[in-house]
Amino acid sequence: MARSRVSDADREFGQHLGEYLRDVRTSAKLSAQQVAEASSLSIDTVRSIETGRIKAPSFFTVAHIASALGLGLDQIRDAIEVRQAGRRS
């Protein structure tokens, strides 16, 4: 089944997601390569999410990265909602 077009809201969420994951990774002093290896993803996938090149990564991809960073999915969602609210004010 083909994925539907990415909405503006999903695109914005994806941008915040990538920024947040990069911030957590760098705070943990991990390289993108280390996260890629720990999450069984390619380095290109990790970097593409962090830079927003992948606008709406799949649930399982995000779950693998979250696990590699020791994050819960609820924690990620809450952090992104805070970021989105901060940019709107």
VONUPA-950431 format. One line per 8 residues: their letters; for each residue x, y negated, z of C-alpha. Coordinates in nm, 3 decimals. Layout:
! residues N
A = X Y Z ~ ...
! end
This chain:
! residues 89
MARSRVSD = 0.000 0.000 0.000 ~ 0.142 -0.335 -0.101 ~ 0.191 -0.603 0.160 ~ -0.032 -0.905 0.133 ~ 0.100 -1.256 0.076 ~ 0.266 -1.418 0.374 ~ 0.057 -1.699 0.521 ~ 0.205 -2.029 0.632
ADREFGQH = 0.139 -1.931 0.995 ~ 0.319 -1.599 0.946 ~ 0.606 -1.777 0.774 ~ 0.637 -2.019 1.068 ~ 0.621 -1.731 1.316 ~ 0.893 -1.547 1.122 ~ 1.118 -1.854 1.130 ~ 1.078 -1.885 1.507
LGEYLRDV = 1.130 -1.511 1.546 ~ 1.459 -1.520 1.360 ~ 1.583 -1.820 1.556 ~ 1.486 -1.660 1.886 ~ 1.650 -1.327 1.808 ~ 1.969 -1.504 1.698 ~ 1.970 -1.713 2.017 ~ 1.927 -1.405 2.236
RTSAKLSA = 2.196 -1.217 2.044 ~ 2.449 -1.497 2.070 ~ 2.369 -1.553 2.439 ~ 2.439 -1.185 2.495 ~ 2.769 -1.232 2.309 ~ 2.675 -0.968 2.053 ~ 2.759 -0.981 1.686 ~ 2.497 -0.928 1.420
QQVAEASS = 2.690 -0.613 1.326 ~ 2.658 -0.477 1.681 ~ 2.283 -0.538 1.679 ~ 2.253 -0.379 1.335 ~ 2.435 -0.068 1.450 ~ 2.238 -0.044 1.776 ~ 1.908 -0.083 1.592 ~ 1.999 0.147 1.299
LSIDTVRS = 1.940 -0.138 1.053 ~ 2.166 -0.292 0.795 ~ 2.361 -0.604 0.877 ~ 2.185 -0.772 0.585 ~ 1.844 -0.701 0.741 ~ 1.947 -0.848 1.076 ~ 2.098 -1.156 0.915 ~ 1.801 -1.198 0.681
IETGRIKA = 1.560 -1.201 0.974 ~ 1.775 -1.439 1.176 ~ 1.802 -1.686 0.890 ~ 1.436 -1.662 0.791 ~ 1.507 -1.504 0.453 ~ 1.271 -1.223 0.554 ~ 0.955 -1.420 0.628 ~ 0.749 -1.146 0.793
PSFFTVAH = 0.959 -0.848 0.903 ~ 0.780 -0.522 0.972 ~ 0.672 -0.432 1.322 ~ 0.912 -0.139 1.340 ~ 1.207 -0.349 1.229 ~ 1.136 -0.606 1.499 ~ 1.086 -0.328 1.755 ~ 1.428 -0.180 1.671
IASALGLG = 1.601 -0.517 1.708 ~ 1.410 -0.591 2.029 ~ 1.524 -0.260 2.174 ~ 1.885 -0.327 2.077 ~ 1.865 -0.663 2.255 ~ 1.685 -0.526 2.560 ~ 1.371 -0.729 2.487 ~ 1.006 -0.638 2.513
LDQIRDAI = 0.773 -0.728 2.230 ~ 0.552 -0.928 2.468 ~ 0.859 -1.121 2.580 ~ 0.938 -1.209 2.219 ~ 0.582 -1.315 2.144 ~ 0.568 -1.536 2.456 ~ 0.901 -1.703 2.374 ~ 0.792 -1.776 2.019
EVRQAGRR = 0.460 -1.920 2.132 ~ 0.653 -2.158 2.360 ~ 0.878 -2.259 2.069 ~ 0.582 -2.318 1.839 ~ 0.405 -2.528 2.100 ~ 0.721 -2.732 2.154 ~ 0.753 -2.813 1.784 ~ 0.390 -2.917 1.758
S = 0.411 -3.171 2.040
! end
